[in-house]
């Protein structure tokens, strides 16, 4: 096996003991560093992180081979002791591969797959109209607050229409408290829970991850453990309350919580696990959606020609007497291309929570590590794989030399009869980007996300023009909706 290590993929030389760690610690926007290395080292970059084997996966071809075709080996996430105390075993995005994760993932798939995601169309349309109206007329919130509020489109899908009550008011934050869960602002609570998990996964955040023996220190003497156990209780309580309220309030059974409360869809899950499934789905959905919408607004400011082209399409297909809806989707290729291009150009998660090189043995219900090979390169068992979605989306061999440009036209062609834009046939069913990840751990909410982004963007572009005004974004009524958007 040691001999095989001579065949590890190439990577930047590191220093003794710490390896490549000093080159990476404290670097913001690490994906730019990885992107540079991709051009030097190719589809896999090997890194030694203080003795830990880490590989950065830089190309779609490598991701398809390892994460799709060999998904039995690469569907685990690395273990984090602190995250486990906070509850990662019950949170789909962070859970290790195994029976509990499989049960949760099956239940999530049952309520988020391509077919059922259309049942959330009415609530998504309503939320998109509220968002556009807020962008135009809400003078009391900052643009950032409005964009963050845009995540309520997906939250309403999970918890039902406006089921979580919003009464934003000044909150007193306890400085000793790592996890702030303001009752009056559920979106903020969900976002803080997400941050609590991801910050516990940062390499070097907790000494116990490097010295696991410290886990034997009792909670009374270990503050990190006390806090993590306390936070598990508080997150469970919050998720449970959101779930119970949603199931109780959703008489029409349109929300994901209501669907999941049907035992058939979520067989094998306890009530508490259902609350964690829905809670962790919202955490995964929240910032990914609002980040993508922020980049959409930014792109529209930077490229008024794209905005104009999209509005011409909306005027032609939808007109001014009604707002866009999902029946228009097949006739709005330019808007669909904008959704794809925003996701390609600025993936909400440029580097994905690592995968582990492991092999599942269902017979024994635990997992054996396994060495692997890719194109003559050795992948030692236990290697953590980082998915570099940023570089995959900016692959010049796939997208051409203008990868850094925002250009929805790359997914389109002109029709022969009318000279109008149509989606290139291959992108009818293909994303055209890698921003939802790959294989068994790929984004389970991608259909709901795509629908939310389509309708949000279509209704915003139909209702208003987005222009920069000094340093703030001005949303103007110049497009003049012909009827009151919100009754
Ligand atoms: C713009 C929107 C979104 C983007 C870009 C995005 C992207 C991603 C990515 C990259 C992953 C990790 C995939 C991997 O490891 O290969 C992921 C996982 C996940 N996403 Fe999304 N996502 C979005 C929206 C959503 C929505 C709306 C939902 C739910 C309604 C959702 C639910 C999840 C869940 C539960 C996971 C964890 C899957 C697992 O580990 O089994 N996401 N997402």
Boltz pocket constraint, residues with backbone or C-beta under 6 A from the ligand:
constraints:
  - pocket:
      binder: B
      contacts: [[A, 92], [A, 93], [A, 94], [A, 105], [A, 108], [A, 112], [A, 154], [A, 280], [A, 281], [A, 282], [A, 284], [A, 285], [A, 286], [A, 288], [A, 289], [A, 292], [A, 347], [A, 348], [A, 349], [A, 352], [A, 353], [A, 387], [A, 434], [A, 435], [A, 436], [A, 437], [A, 438], [A, 439], [A, 440], [A, 441], [A, 442], [A, 443], [A, 444], [A, 445], [A, 446], [A, 448], [A, 449]]
      max_distance: 6.0
